[in-house]
Amino acid sequence: MFDNLSDKLDKAFHILKGHGKITEINVAETLKEVRRALLDADVNFKIAKDFTTRVKDKAIGENVLTTLQPGQLMVKLVKDELTELMGGDVAGINLSGNPTVILMSGLQGSGKTTFSGKLANYLKTKKNKKPLLVACDVYRPAAINQLHVVGDSIGIEVYSEPENKNPVEIALNGVKHAKANGFNVVIVDTAGRLAVDEEMMTEIANVHKALQPQETLFVVDSMTGQDAVNTAKAFNDRLNFDGVILTKLDGDTRGGAALTIKSVVNKPIKFVGTGEKMEAIDVFYPSRMADRILGMGDVVSLVERAQEQFDEEEARKLQKKIAKNEFGFDDFLTQIQQVKKMGNMKDLVGMIPGASKAMKDVEIEDDAFKHIEAIIYAMTPKERSKPSIIDVKRKNRIAKGSGTKIEQVNQLMKQFDQMSKMMKMMQGPGGKQMMKMMGKMPGMR
């Protein structure tokens, strides 16, 4: 996510770090490189120029040239401006109304139908809502079926009228169905359309007028860069939507849409899609995204994801096992499953400060745990519960059974042993004290 932009900004800041004496010329050179990095990320020229002008004005106002660490101050100023550029504060979703009606709009192929499912799943699991999906795409072949498949995969009902070709009628009937059956959120998935298609744009404007939704969201593929921003403006002129959804942010995106869409349409980015799974949806935090772009990671989001998968009862059981030195490979496997639920590995690594830079040439696959799981599954129940009995003969059998090499089995055994010792140490007075201190840190309660 934004790897190319992060690299170029890092190089820009090196101009300041590389000089013993900081001058206005150095600062100007740095900001010139920052502007170039933004332009390469598909940010509009005027926005990039205004951005660096504001940073320069603040730098002069804060006496960046006379501070002991001018490079760090410059990074902070850029971070603050990036945060403002992307919206400043986090924007919540309006869940008023009975039911709340959310209208999804966007281009063809933007990932709107899939994201409708992700949003429904998010509201169901995180906000304790009972959502209904309404299929109003009457043009695309198999669109209704696709929404039903998505709904079935997350246990959410889909309302559709396959024979009806009037999206206004379908949407209104869907809301009636929701009221009659106790649904408190209605997510209306409309057909993707081109901004230049006047007939289609009039149609969604009619759906919007008839529904009077609490939220109208514009879904855009972040891979399309500056084109996405221009399209957003055309849609906003017709719908006056409430917020933006950026999909495919986990891809090799240059970042132009995320960085500039707020300043062009003056509407906040509310959610982002970060993968293919139904759980791959994040509330958009401008400040956290700015941190990640500048290689500072996003520890708060990482902790929040971990807490979502955290089971207190299981943790207590695990603590007792560790204390009795009974931590086995079955327990290890459970921990791996919980980590996998947190999201794709590349995204998680990007949340650790400095990790993206340190591992930028390392390809992190989503199935990074594949070999470890295969090795553990090749063990007998007794071997999993008592790893100490695994000798050379057993290791050879496990390697053959898992399709791995004996070196990989040995490496896993060594890592497991080191982790067990570390976990045992954490049970001591010093470890418990450290855990208490971590618990008092912001965002770690």
C-alpha positions in Angstrom: 0.0 0.0 0.0 1.6 3.3 -1.2 5.1 1.6 -1.2 6.3 3.7 -4.1 5.2 7.0 -2.6 6.7 6.0 0.8 10.0 5.3 -0.8 10.1 8.6 -2.6 9.1 10.6 0.4 11.8 8.8 2.4 14.4 9.8 -0.2 13.2 13.4 -0.1 13.7 13.6 3.7 17.2 12.2 3.2 18.2 15.5 1.6 17.8 17.2 5.0 19.4 14.3 6.9 22.4 14.3 4.7 23.5 17.9 5.4 25.4 19.1 8.5 23.8 22.5 8.1 20.2 23.0 7.1 19.4 26.0 4.9 16.4 27.3 3.0 17.9 25.8 -0.1 17.9 22.3 1.5 14.3 22.7 2.6 13.3 23.9 -0.9 15.1 20.8 -2.4 13.3 18.5 0.0 9.9 20.0 -0.8 10.7 19.8 -4.5 11.2 16.1 -4.1 8.1 15.8 -2.0 6.1 17.5 -4.8 7.6 15.2 -7.4 6.7 12.2 -5.2 3.1 13.4 -5.0 2.9 13.9 -8.8 4.3 10.4 -9.4 1.6 9.1 -7.1 -1.0 10.6 -9.5 -1.8 13.7 -7.4 -3.1 16.7 -9.3 -0.4 19.3 -10.0 -2.2 22.2 -8.3 -2.9 20.1 -5.2 0.7 18.9 -5.0 2.0 22.5 -5.4 -0.4 23.9 -2.8 0.6 21.1 -0.4 4.3 21.9 -0.6 3.6 25.6 -0.3 1.7 25.1 2.9 4.5 22.8 4.3 7.1 25.5 3.4 5.1 28.2 5.1 4.7 26.2 8.3 8.4 25.2 8.2 9.5 28.8 8.1 6.9 29.7 10.8 8.2 26.9 13.1 11.9 27.8 12.6 12.7 24.5 11.0 16.2 25.8 10.1 17.2 26.4 13.7 15.9 23.2 15.4 18.2 20.4 16.5 16.3 17.8 14.4 15.0 19.6 11.3 14.5 16.4 9.4 12.1 15.1 12.1 10.2 18.3 12.2 9.8 18.3 8.4 8.4 14.7 8.6 5.9 15.9 11.2 4.8 18.9 9.1 4.3 16.6 6.0 2.5 14.1 8.1 0.1 16.8 9.5 -0.5 18.1 5.9 -1.1 14.6 4.6 -3.7 14.0 7.3 -5.5 17.3 6.5 -5.3 16.5 2.8 -7.1 13.1 3.4 -9.8 14.7 5.5 -8.3 15.4 9.0 -10.7 13.6 11.3 -12.2 10.2 10.9 -15.8 10.3 9.4 -18.4 8.1 10.9 -21.3 6.5 9.1 -24.8 7.9 9.7 -27.0 5.0 11.1 -30.0 7.1 11.9 -33.4 6.3 10.4 -35.6 3.3 10.9 -34.4 1.6 8.9 -31.1 3.3 7.9 -31.0 3.4 4.1 -27.6 3.3 2.4 -27.4 3.9 -1.3 -24.2 2.5 -3.1 -23.2 4.3 -6.3 -20.1 4.0 -8.5 -18.6 3.0 -11.8 -18.8 -0.3 -13.5 -16.1 -2.7 -12.1 -15.3 -0.5 -9.0 -16.1 -3.5 -6.7 -19.4 -2.0 -5.5 -21.4 -5.2 -5.2 -18.6 -6.9 -3.2 -18.2 -3.9 -1.0 -21.9 -3.8 -0.3 -21.5 -7.3 1.2 -18.4 -6.2 3.2 -20.3 -3.2 4.6 -23.3 -5.4 5.5 -21.0 -7.8 7.2 -19.2 -5.0 9.1 -22.5 -3.5 10.3 -23.7 -7.0 11.4 -20.5 -8.0 13.3 -19.2 -4.7 14.5 -22.3 -2.6 15.0 -24.8 -5.3 16.0 -27.1 -4.4 13.1 -29.5 -6.5 11.1 -28.8 -5.4 7.5 -30.7 -6.3 4.3 -29.0 -6.2 0.9 -31.2 -5.0 -2.0 -30.2 -5.9 -5.6 -31.0 -3.0 -7.9 -28.6 -3.7 -10.7 -31.0 -4.7 -13.5 -28.5 -4.4 -16.3 -25.3 -6.5 -15.6 -25.7 -10.2 -16.3 -25.7 -12.3 -13.1 -25.4 -9.2 -10.9 -28.4 -10.2 -8.8 -27.0 -13.7 -8.5 -23.6 -12.3 -7.5 -25.2 -10.3 -4.6 -27.1 -13.5 -3.5 -23.8 -15.4 -3.4 -22.1 -12.6 -1.4 -25.1 -12.5 1.0 -25.2 -16.3 1.5 -21.4 -16.3 2.3 -22.0 -13.9 5.3 -25.5 -15.0 6.3 -27.3 -11.9 5.2 -30.6 -11.8 3.4 -30.8 -10.3 -0.1 -34.0 -8.8 -1.5 -34.4 -9.0 -5.3 -37.0 -8.9 -8.0 -35.4 -10.6 -11.0 -38.3 -9.9 -13.4 -38.6 -6.2 -12.5 -36.5 -3.8 -14.5 -37.4 -0.7 -12.5 -34.7 0.0 -9.9 -36.8 2.7 -8.2 -39.6 0.2 -7.5 -37.2 -2.5 -6.4 -35.5 -0.1 -4.0 -38.7 1.1 -2.4 -40.1 -2.5 -2.2 -36.9 -3.5 -0.5 -37.3 -0.8 2.2 -40.9 -2.0 2.7 -39.7 -5.6 3.1 -37.1 -4.4 5.6 -39.7 -2.5 7.7 -42.0 -5.5 7.7 -39.3 -8.0 8.7 -37.3 -6.2 11.4 -34.2 -5.1 9.4 -32.7 -1.9 10.7 -30.3 -1.2 7.8 -31.0 -1.4 4.1 -28.0 -1.4 1.7 -29.1 -0.7 -1.9 -26.6 -2.0 -4.6 -27.2 -0.1 -7.8 -25.9 -0.8 -11.3 -22.4 0.6 -12.2 -22.6 3.5 -14.6 -20.5 5.9 -16.5 -20.6 9.5 -15.6 -21.0 10.4 -19.2 -24.2 8.2 -19.6 -26.9 10.8 -19.0 -29.7 8.3 -19.0 -28.1 6.1 -16.3 -27.1 9.1 -14.2 -30.7 10.3 -14.3 -31.8 6.9 -13.2 -29.7 6.8 -10.0 -30.6 10.4 -9.3 -34.3 9.2 -9.4 -33.5 6.3 -7.0 -31.8 8.7 -4.7 -34.7 11.1 -4.8 -37.2 8.3 -4.1 -35.3 6.7 -1.2 -34.0 9.9 0.5 -31.2 7.7 2.0 -29.3 8.5 5.2 -26.1 7.7 3.5 -25.1 7.9 -0.2 -21.7 6.3 -0.7 -19.6 6.6 -3.9 -17.5 3.5 -4.4 -14.3 3.9 -6.4 -11.4 1.7 -7.5 -8.3 3.3 -6.0 -6.2 1.7 -8.8 -7.7 4.2 -11.3 -5.9 7.1 -9.6 -6.7 10.6 -10.8 -9.4 9.4 -13.1 -11.3 8.2 -10.0 -11.2 11.8 -8.6 -12.6 13.3 -11.8 -15.4 10.7 -11.8 -16.2 11.3 -8.2 -16.7 15.0 -9.0 -19.2 14.2 -11.8 -21.2 11.8 -9.5 -21.1 14.3 -6.6 -22.5 17.0 -8.9 -25.6 14.8 -9.5 -26.0 13.0 -6.1 -24.3 15.2 -3.6 -23.1 11.9 -1.9 -22.1 11.7 1.7 -18.8 9.8 1.5 -16.3 7.8 -0.5 -15.4 4.2 -0.4 -11.9 3.3 -1.8 -11.6 -0.4 -2.9 -8.5 -2.4 -3.8 -6.3 -0.3 -1.6 -4.2 -3.4 -1.0 -3.1 -3.5 -4.6 -0.2 -1.7 -6.2 -1.9 1.7 -6.0 -0.1 5.0 -6.5 -2.4 6.7 -4.0 -3.6 9.7 -6.0 -7.3 9.0 -5.3 -6.8 8.5 -1.5 -4.7 11.7 -1.3 -6.8 14.1 -3.3 -10.4 13.0 -3.5 -11.4 14.8 -0.3 -10.0 18.1 -1.5 -11.8 17.9 -4.9 -15.3 16.9 -3.8 -15.0 18.0 -0.1 -16.5 14.6 1.0 -14.7 12.3 3.4 -13.3 8.8 2.7 -15.3 6.7 5.1 -14.1 3.1 4.4 -11.4 1.3 2.5 -11.3 -2.2 1.0 -8.0 -3.9 1.8 -8.4 -7.4 0.3 -10.8 -10.0 -1.2 -12.2 -11.5 2.1 -15.5 -10.2 3.4 -13.7 -9.0 6.6 -11.3 -6.9 4.5 -12.9 -3.5 5.3 -11.4 -0.8 7.4 -12.7 2.5 8.7 -10.5 5.2 7.1 -8.4 7.1 9.6 -6.5 10.0 7.8 -3.9 10.3 10.5 -3.2 6.6 10.6 -2.9 6.4 6.8 -0.5 9.4 6.9 1.6 7.4 9.4 1.7 4.4 7.1 2.6 6.5 4.0 5.6 7.9 6.0 6.7 4.5 7.1 5.7 5.0 10.8 3.3 2.0 10.8 -0.1 1.9 12.4 0.2 0.2 15.8 -3.3 1.3 17.0 -5.0 -0.4 14.1 -2.8 -3.5 14.6 -3.8 -3.7 18.3 -7.5 -3.1 17.4 -7.4 -6.0 15.0 -5.7 -8.3 17.5 -8.3 -7.4 20.1 -11.1 -8.3 17.7 -9.7 -11.9 17.6 -8.8 -12.0 21.3 -10.8 -14.4 23.4 -10.3 -13.8 27.1 -11.3 -17.3 28.2 -8.9 -18.9 25.7 -6.2 -16.5 26.8 -6.6 -17.7 30.4 -6.4 -21.3 29.4 -3.3 -20.5 27.4 -1.7 -18.7 30.3 -2.2 -21.7 32.6 -0.6 -24.0 29.9 2.4 -21.8 29.6 2.8 -21.6 33.4 2.7 -25.4 33.5 5.0 -25.7 30.5 2.3 -27.5 28.6 2.1 -25.1 25.6 2.0 -27.4 22.5 1.7 -27.2 18.7 -2.1 -27.4 18.9 -2.0 -24.1 20.9 0.5 -22.7 18.4 -1.9 -23.6 15.5 -4.7 -21.8 17.3 -2.6 -18.7 17.5 -1.7 -18.9 13.8 -5.5 -19.1 12.9 -6.1 -16.0 15.0 -3.3 -14.0 13.2 -4.7 -15.1 9.8 -8.1 -13.7 10.7 -6.5 -10.3 11.3 -6.0 -9.7 7.6 -3.5 -10.3 4.8 0.1 -10.5 6.0 1.5 -7.7 3.8 -1.1 -5.3 5.3 -0.3 -6.4 8.9 3.5 -6.0 8.3 2.8 -2.4 7.0 1.3 -1.6 10.4 4.5 -2.3 12.2 6.7 0.8 12.4 9.7 0.5 10.1 8.8 -3.0 8.9 7.7 -2.0 5.4 11.0 -0.4 4.8 13.0 -3.3 6.3 11.1 -5.9 4.2 10.4 -3.9 1.1 12.2 -6.5 -1.2 10.7 -9.5 0.7 7.6 -10.9 -1.0 5.0 -11.6 1.7 2.5 -14.2 0.6 -1.0 -14.5 2.1 -0.3 -18.2 2.7 2.9 -17.5 4.6 1.9 -20.0 7.3 1.2 -22.8 4.7 4.4 -24.8 5.4 4.1 -24.4 9.2 0.5 -25.6 9.2 1.4 -28.6 7.0 4.2 -29.6 9.3 1.9 -29.4 12.4 -0.9 -31.3 10.7 1.6 -34.1 9.8 2.3 -34.6 13.6 0.4 -37.1 15.7 -1.8 -35.8 18.5 0.8 -36.9 21.1 3.6 -35.1 19.2 1.6 -31.9 19.1 0.9 -32.0 22.8 4.4 -33.1 23.8 6.9 -31.6 21.3 9.8 -32.9 23.4 9.3 -36.5 22.1 9.9 -35.5 18.5 13.3 -37.1 17.7 15.2 -37.4 14.4 13.1 -40.4 13.2 9.8 -38.6 13.9 11.1 -35.4 12.2 11.9 -37.4 9.0 8.4 -38.9 9.0 6.8 -35.4 9.6 8.8 -33.9 6.8 7.7 -36.6 4.4 4.1 -36.4 5.6 4.0 -32.6 5.2 5.8 -32.4 1.8 8.6 -30.3 3.4 12.3 -30.7 4.1 13.9 -31.9 7.3 15.6 -28.4 7.6 12.1 -26.8 7.7 11.0 -29.1 10.4 14.1 -28.4 12.4 13.7 -24.6 11.9 10.1 -24.8 13.2 11.1 -26.8 16.2 13.8 -24.3 17.0 11.5 -21.3 16.6 8.8 -23.1 18.7 11.3 -23.8 21.5 12.5 -20.1 21.5 9.0 -18.9 21.6 8.0 -21.2 24.4 11.0 -20.0 26.5 10.0 -16.3 25.8 6.4 -17.0 26.8 7.6 -18.7 30.0 9.7 -15.6 30.8 6.7 -13.4 30.2 4.9 -15.2 33.1 7.6 -13.9 35.5 7.3 -10.7 37.6 9.1 -8.6 35.0 7.0 -9.9 32.1 3.7 -9.3 33.9 4.8 -5.8 34.9 5.6 -5.1 31.2 2.2 -6.4 30.1 0.6 -4.1 32.7 2.5 -1.1 31.3 1.5 -2.0 27.8 -2.1 -2.2 28.9 -2.0 1.4 30.0 -0.7 2.6 26.7 -3.1 4.6 24.5 -5.2 2.3 22.3 -4.2 -0.9 24.2 -7.0 -1.2 26.7 
